[in-house]
Structure formats: structure tokens, C-alpha cells
Amino acid sequence: MNPKDFKKSTSGKCIKTSANYWAFVPHPLPPAIEYDKEMRALLSDADRLIGELLGTGKAISNPYLLITPYVQREAVSSSQIEGTQTSMDDLLLFEATNEESDPEVNIADIREVQNYVKALQHGIKLLKKLPISTRFMTEVHEVLMKGVRGGHVTPGELRKSQNWIGTPGCTLNGAKYVPPPPHEMHECLSALEKYIHSEPKEPVLIQCAYIHYQFESIHPFLDGNGRLGRLLIIFLLLEREVLTVPLLYLSAFFNKFRSEYYIRLFEVSRSGDWDAWIKYFLNGIITQAKSAIDDAHRITKLHVTYLALVSESKKVPESALKLVEEIFVNPIVSISVLSKKWNLPYNSVKNGVARLVKLGILKEKKGQNKGRMRNRIYLAHRLLNILIDNRLNE
């Protein structure tokens, strides 16, 4: 790392370590920034949309219809930023069939995404008994990294050695960014925890932008820092009761504008450019809140439509209504897997699937069912069109 690149920074300082390499140590939060007209307008729009999303969540009789698909999308997007190739339909298909023997399935990537979902769910439960703190972070990190690539590097433990960011194979001296050495890292993490618990005066969304950058600049774990740092945004919004259910996720935005995401974070360290980072972050809030509100209305409307279709049809199979609820957890279903999951006869589930196919709710997955007799796969295609949303991929 070249200390000359950071000589104009107001957000931290470069230090020469005893091992003769340079590292960056961020200053404690909060920074001194001014809210210009553009930032105030972005903050106002973001606050308004978050309020609308909060109201949407409260108005839905069963918000958990939305939570599972939203969590899955966040997990896929956040993991893609780190290089996994798993898509939303890959994850849903695997969870519907659990076919680890499929040569086309990258099990390692799938497990990373599944761990992200587990870590998010664990963190939400943990908030009921623990504030966001170093202990909270280590507990979530342990779930995030257990049994996956990088899981050998002490899941749930703060690093005891130096890490760095740069091109594959680069050394410490050739790294683009070197976070604080272990001793300074602990001091920085303690200062971050103090800020989080200090009842900051900044608006909550600004706090989230500050804390996400600060966590990433400290890089307190040997692996998994990016994913955990993005999870912290969700946990902060819930802890501060900006949202009551986790319906807002930024990873899809960060993933689409990945280069800018990394540039904006790095520029805070390099030159103290908080302004550009915060505006980028608020634009992400605005984009994702709009998407979440729109999707919430579309999903709940579809749920009501499907319930009415099934309820109004004659001689409804026992499993048909159960299937309607199931597809909003996973819109790709297998008869044999559901038969085991529900402890219902195969033919009972088959009859329910047949009814949903007849009503146009499910379609058989073409190509995937070749050679299958009792494990055919069916798609809730209209729901999938909402969940596998290409608006951020255009």
C-alpha cells in the first residue's frame, strides 16, 4: 500500500508497522461533513420511501410472505459481489429438490448463499437479546462462515493477523488497501461500538452509511467482511426501528454498481470523500425502497388472487391451499420433496399440484424433468417473474 495515495485523507491515517508495511487506520466516527442541497434532497426522498415501506410492512396481514423471498434475493446479490455464480433460480431450484449430485449445481456457492440467509435470520433473533456490538458481529459471523469457503479462517473470531485487499496473489506491500493491524483493529472496533451505542445525532440512514464504511475499513475478520458489513445495514435499520420487518436490502444495488461501490468506499479512505459515498448510499436506499414497495404490492395481490382461485374451485384437494402458502416460500416445488416435508401421501400432494397447474398457478419445468418420474419440478411462474427481477440487471 502506498501511503502517498492517502496523504490528503481526512478520514484516517497511514501508519508504518513494526513489520515494515503501511496500513490505514480510520478515525473514529462521526466525520465532519456538510449536507449540501443534493444530499438533503436525497435524504428526504430516502426517509419518505422508508416510511412508506414501513407502512407497507405494517399493512400486510402476513409480512412473512415477503420476508423469505426478499432475504433470498439479498443473499444471492450479496454473495455475487464476493464472486459466487449462484443465481436466484439456482438457489430456489436447489432448495426445492436438494439434489447435491447434480453436476450443474455449484454446491460451494449454494452453501455460501444459504449461510447468508441463516446469518440474517440468526442476527434478527439475536437483536432481541443483544445490541449490535462486537459480540453480536462475531456470533453472526460464525453462522455466516461455518462450513463454507473461508470457513477455515476462524469463523466467529476477530482476526489475529494482518489481511489486505488487492489483486489476486498480491503481497502486503503491493496491496491497494491494508486495514489496521490487529492491535489498532481492536481499538477501531471498540470506537465503532462506542459510536453505535452513543445515540448518534445523525439521521439513521446517514449512520448506516458511516457504519458500513467504518466496518469495511476496519475489516475485522479474515474473511466474510463484505457480507457481514452489508448485513449490518439491515440489522441497524431493525434495531433503530426504522423498519419492523426486514424488507429493504441494498446488495442488488451494490451488485449492479459494483465498481462504483468499491470506488466510493475506497475514496473515503483515500481522500475523505464522504459526500460521494453517502449520496451513492442514499441513491441505493431510494432505488431499493421503491422496488420493495412495488414488489410487496405485487406479491400480496398475487397471494390474494391465488387463494381466491383455489378456494372458489370445486372439490379442492387437501394439499392445494397448503401449496399456495408453500410457493410463497419457494416458488419451485417438487411433489416427492413436499410429500416427505408434509408427511402426506405422494398422490395427495400430486393432486394439489395438478389443481394448481389446471388453474394456471404452476407450470411444469420443461427440460429439468427429463427422466424424472416421482420428482418432477413445477414453477410458480408469475411469482418467479417478480422475484427474479431483472430491473437492476438491465
C-alpha positions, 0 to 999 in steps of 0.5 A: 500500500502506498501511503502517498495515495492517502496523504490528503485523507481526512478520514484516517491515517497511514501508519508504518508497522513494526513489520515494515508495511503501511496500513490505514487506520480510520478515525473514529466516527462521526466525520465532519461533513456538510449536507449540501442541497443534493444530499438533503434532497436525497435524504428526504426522498430516502426517509419518505420511501422508508416510511412508506415501506414501513407502512407497507410492512405494517399493512400486510396481514402476513409480512412473512410472505415477503420476508423469505423471498426478499432475504433470498434475493439479498443473499444471492446479490450479496454473495455475487459481489464476493464472486459466487455464480449462484443465481436466484433460480439456482438457489430456489431450484436447489432448495426445492429438490436438494439434489447435491449430485447434480453436476450443474449445481455449484454446491460451494456457492449454494452453501455460501448463499444459504449461510447468508440467509441463516446469518440474517435470520440468526442476527434478527433473533439475536437483536432481541437479546443483544445490541449490535456490538462486537459480540453480536458481529462475531456470533453472526459471523460464525453462522455466516462462515461455518462450513463454507469457503473461508470457513477455515479462517476462524469463523466467529473470531476477530482476526489475529493477523494482518489481511489486505485487499488487492489483486489476486496473489498480491503481497502486503506491500503491493496491496491497494488497501491494508486495514489496521493491524490487529492491535489498532483493529481492536481499538477501531472496533471498540470506537465503532461500538462506542459510536453505535451505542452513543445515540448518534445525532445523525439521521439513521440512514446517514449512520448506516452509511458511516457504519458500513464504511467504518466496518469495511475499513476496519475489516475485522475478520479474515474473511466474510467482511463484505457480507457481514458489513452489508448485513449490518445495514439491515440489522441497524435499520431493525434495531433503530426501528426504522423498519419492523420487518426486514424488507429493504436490502441494498446488495442488488444495488451494490451488485449492479454498481459494483465498481462504483461501490468499491470506488466510493468506499475506497475514496473515503479512505483515500481522500475523505470523500464522504459526500460521494459515498453517502449520496451513492448510499442514499441513491441505493436506499431510494432505488431499493425502497421503491422496488420493495414497495412495488414488489410487496404490492405485487406479491400480496395481490398475487397471494390474494388472487391465488387463494381466491382461485383455489378456494372458489374451485370445486372439490379442492384437494387437501394439499392445494391451499397448503401449496399456495402458502408453500410457493410463497416460500419457494416458488419451485416445488417438487411433489416427492420433496413436499410429500416427505416435508408434509408427511402426506401421501405422494398422490395427495400432494400430486393432486394439489399440484395438478389443481394448481397447474389446471388453474394456471398457478404452476407450470411444469419445468420443461427440460429439468424433468427429463427422466424424472418420474416421482420428482418432477419440478413445477414453477410458480411462474408469475411469482418467479417473474417478480422475484427474479427481477431483472430491473437492476440487471438491465 
